[in-house]
Amino acid sequence: MPLQIRHPGESRDPAPYNHALTSTATTKLRSVAIIGGGPAGLMAAEAARSAGAEVNLYDRLGSVGRKFLIAGKGGLNLTHSEDFDAFVERYGAHRQDVARWLGDFDANAVRAWARALGTETFVGTSGRVFPMDLKAAPLLRAWLRRLRANGVHFHMRHRWLGWDDAGALRFAHDDGERNVRADAVVLALGGASWPVLGSDGAWVPVLRSREVGVEPLAPSNCGFDVGWSEHFASRHAGEPVKPVVIEWDHANGSTIRRQGEFVVTASGVEGSLIYALSAQLRDAIAAHGSTQIRLDLSPGRDVERLARELSLPRERRSLSEHLRRRAGIDGVKSALLREVLDRTELENPSRVAAMVKALPLTLVRPRPIEEAISSAGGVRFDALDEALMLKQVPSVFCAGEMIDWEAPTGGYLLTACFASGRAAGVAAAAWALRE
Ligand SMILES: Cc1cc2nc3c(=O)[nH]c(=O)nc-3n(C[C@H](O)[C@H](O)[C@H](O)COP(=O)(O)OP(=O)(O)OC[C@H]3O[C@@H](n4cnc5c(N)ncnc54)[C@H](O)[C@@H]3O)c2cc1C
């Protein structure tokens, strides 16, 4: 079926539950419970409150937005400046589903939203969009001030456990269990990466017990284990490899080739270049047990030139010095060659030249989800209706990373969390306020 993506501003059918929204909103408040105070839940709270619902937001931790704040440590990449069609391509197999939310809240909307909260943004050289001050805390503070001023009620240290027999929400609180009723609910519980920041994936069995289809949570934007020698790991863990090109052969016969940088870890590799390929690498390991990448350690030189230069007499120079002078290879790049080639191969200029241009590394497993930047898997799209309501649990909507989509880093994660939060908040308010 051809892909049909609605662009920002194009109209679509009205949300299924939006009848009676305005008339009831003015006469009686109906309640929406938002569970999870990450970017998706906070945006859902804002949208539901703007639509006229009473909004109560619950979170298991003592404060909201912890992962958002950590994202600020890396400069807070809020969104990306590329055009809409290129932007939605980043959501891979689920781009059509994600584009539905992005049609109403795209990268420009994210920038306008930040500006309204006093945070101007800029486009970096890579096209990524950041706050001028590269910080998350001032933006989050201003957002929470506005949400409180608009009447959103916050309930911290409330861990959602599921529903009781009468259909009320069950929360574990410091002083025991609390049961809460709401006319509509938005679950924005996140995935399972960095659980110390709140999202631990404990909701998966709860929703499965209600027969909601949930794909297993898996690491996304993650590192991989290689299994370095003790000698290499102890000397080079933490060092960046740059510039470097990674080549990877897809099972469909195509070869992906990307330039950038990655970091050597104690057990393998991580960093932006690895994250960009991590979904395909993870899936290939799941299918075949391991997968091989090739490193081009000298992207600017061709193999013939390298072989020629390396064949020149070494005289009394060490091999390391020869590699540095003739091929521009030193430090961690030189160590990578030694990690893969034995002593005899290292003395063979054409073999070394070939390996500088295509050093094979076998990735044996992704790092655990707890260490990943984000999660893949989650609530299946076919378990949700168009308005993000669970088909098996009417009146309960989902938003954010807990839904089964994934995207590379580059601002695509936060943008989809904001956009889905907004969509779920609007729809939950419409459901709560319907006649
Ligand atoms: C180190 C790091 C850097 C990142 N940098 C960026 C970046 O620069 N740009 C970008 O686009 N993305 C970035 N991300 C990803 C981005 O932060 C997440 O995709 C985003 O926070 C997910 O939002 P969410 O609202 O769906 O879930 P979360 O932010 O995980 O929020 C979920 C909330 O639900 C609460 N919760 C969970 N279970 C329960 C329960 N049972 N009861 C009550 N409350 C519960 C949690 O306490 C949490 O507050 C980064 C992630 C990490 C880890």
The ligand as an SDF file (V2000), in Angstrom:
LIG
                    3D

 53 58  0  0  0  0  0  0  0  0999 V2000
   20.9860   10.0270   28.5880 C   0  0  0  0  0  0  0  0  0  0  0  0
   19.8260   10.3270   27.6890 C   0  0  0  0  0  0  0  0  0  0  0  0
   19.8940   11.4140   26.8320 C   0  0  0  0  0  0  0  0  0  0  0  0
   18.8350   11.6860   25.9590 C   0  0  0  0  0  0  0  0  0  0  0  0
   18.9230   12.7640   25.1260 N   0  0  0  0  0  0  0  0  0  0  0  0
   17.9240   13.0180   24.2540 C   0  0  0  0  0  0  0  0  0  0  0  0
   17.9820   14.1380   23.3810 C   0  0  0  0  0  0  0  0  0  0  0  0
   18.9000   14.9630   23.4510 O   0  0  0  0  0  0  0  0  0  0  0  0
   16.9820   14.2970   22.4630 N   0  0  0  0  0  0  0  0  0  0  0  0
   15.9230   13.4260   22.3790 C   0  0  0  0  0  0  0  0  0  0  0  0
   15.0550   13.6040   21.5150 O   0  0  0  0  0  0  0  0  0  0  0  0
   15.8120   12.3920   23.2520 N   0  0  0  0  0  0  0  0  0  0  0  0
   16.7800   12.1750   24.1710 C   0  0  0  0  0  0  0  0  0  0  0  0
   16.6630   11.1230   25.0350 N   0  0  0  0  0  0  0  0  0  0  0  0
   15.4330   10.2910   25.0040 C   0  0  0  0  0  0  0  0  0  0  0  0
   14.2520   11.0200   25.6930 C   0  0  0  0  0  0  0  0  0  0  0  0
   14.6900   11.5630   26.9160 O   0  0  0  0  0  0  0  0  0  0  0  0
   13.1030   10.0130   25.9250 C   0  0  0  0  0  0  0  0  0  0  0  0
   12.7390    9.4790   24.6570 O   0  0  0  0  0  0  0  0  0  0  0  0
   11.9090   10.6720   26.5750 C   0  0  0  0  0  0  0  0  0  0  0  0
   12.2290   11.1760   27.8610 O   0  0  0  0  0  0  0  0  0  0  0  0
   10.7570    9.6790   26.7230 C   0  0  0  0  0  0  0  0  0  0  0  0
    9.6610   10.3970   27.2290 O   0  0  0  0  0  0  0  0  0  0  0  0
    8.4210    9.6700   27.9090 P   0  0  0  0  0  0  0  0  0  0  0  0
    7.5900   10.7570   28.4860 O   0  0  0  0  0  0  0  0  0  0  0  0
    7.7920    8.7340   26.9530 O   0  0  0  0  0  0  0  0  0  0  0  0
    9.0570    8.7720   29.0640 O   0  0  0  0  0  0  0  0  0  0  0  0
    9.9880    9.1660   30.3010 P   0  0  0  0  0  0  0  0  0  0  0  0
   10.7060   10.4280   30.0650 O   0  0  0  0  0  0  0  0  0  0  0  0
   10.7760    7.9380   30.5770 O   0  0  0  0  0  0  0  0  0  0  0  0
    8.9480    9.4170   31.4750 O   0  0  0  0  0  0  0  0  0  0  0  0
    8.1640    8.3640   32.0040 C   0  0  0  0  0  0  0  0  0  0  0  0
    7.6830    8.7920   33.3800 C   0  0  0  0  0  0  0  0  0  0  0  0
    6.7880    7.7860   33.8640 O   0  0  0  0  0  0  0  0  0  0  0  0
    7.0430    7.5560   35.2270 C   0  0  0  0  0  0  0  0  0  0  0  0
    6.6040    6.1880   35.5490 N   0  0  0  0  0  0  0  0  0  0  0  0
    7.0610    5.0230   35.0220 C   0  0  0  0  0  0  0  0  0  0  0  0
    6.4010    3.9790   35.5530 N   0  0  0  0  0  0  0  0  0  0  0  0
    5.5130    4.5040   36.4340 C   0  0  0  0  0  0  0  0  0  0  0  0
    4.5260    3.9220   37.2950 C   0  0  0  0  0  0  0  0  0  0  0  0
    4.3210    2.5910   37.3710 N   0  0  0  0  0  0  0  0  0  0  0  0
    3.7620    4.7550   38.0510 N   0  0  0  0  0  0  0  0  0  0  0  0
    3.9360    6.1120   37.9870 C   0  0  0  0  0  0  0  0  0  0  0  0
    4.8570    6.7070   37.2100 N   0  0  0  0  0  0  0  0  0  0  0  0
    5.6220    5.9070   36.4330 C   0  0  0  0  0  0  0  0  0  0  0  0
    8.5430    7.7450   35.3600 C   0  0  0  0  0  0  0  0  0  0  0  0
    8.9090    8.0390   36.6990 O   0  0  0  0  0  0  0  0  0  0  0  0
    8.8030    8.9070   34.3960 C   0  0  0  0  0  0  0  0  0  0  0  0
    8.7340   10.1470   35.0480 O   0  0  0  0  0  0  0  0  0  0  0  0
   17.6870   10.8420   25.9500 C   0  0  0  0  0  0  0  0  0  0  0  0
   17.6110    9.7650   26.8310 C   0  0  0  0  0  0  0  0  0  0  0  0
   18.6690    9.4930   27.7020 C   0  0  0  0  0  0  0  0  0  0  0  0
   18.5630    8.3170   28.6310 C   0  0  0  0  0  0  0  0  0  0  0  0
  1  2  1  0
  2  3  1  0
  2 52  2  0
  3  4  2  0
  4  5  1  0
  4 50  1  0
  5  6  2  0
  6  7  1  0
  6 13  1  0
  7  8  2  0
  7  9  1  0
  9 10  1  0
 10 11  2  0
 10 12  1  0
 12 13  2  0
 13 14  1  0
 14 15  1  0
 14 50  1  0
 15 16  1  0
 16 17  1  0
 16 18  1  0
 18 19  1  0
 18 20  1  0
 20 21  1  0
 20 22  1  0
 22 23  1  0
 23 24  1  0
 24 25  2  0
 24 26  1  0
 24 27  1  0
 27 28  1  0
 28 29  2  0
 28 30  1  0
 28 31  1  0
 31 32  1  0
 32 33  1  0
 33 34  1  0
 33 48  1  0
 34 35  1  0
 35 36  1  0
 35 46  1  0
 36 37  1  0
 36 45  1  0
 37 38  2  0
 38 39  1  0
 39 40  1  0
 39 45  2  0
 40 41  1  0
 40 42  2  0
 42 43  1  0
 43 44  2  0
 44 45  1  0
 46 47  1  0
 46 48  1  0
 48 49  1  0
 50 51  2  0
 51 52  1  0
 52 53  1  0
M  END
$$$$
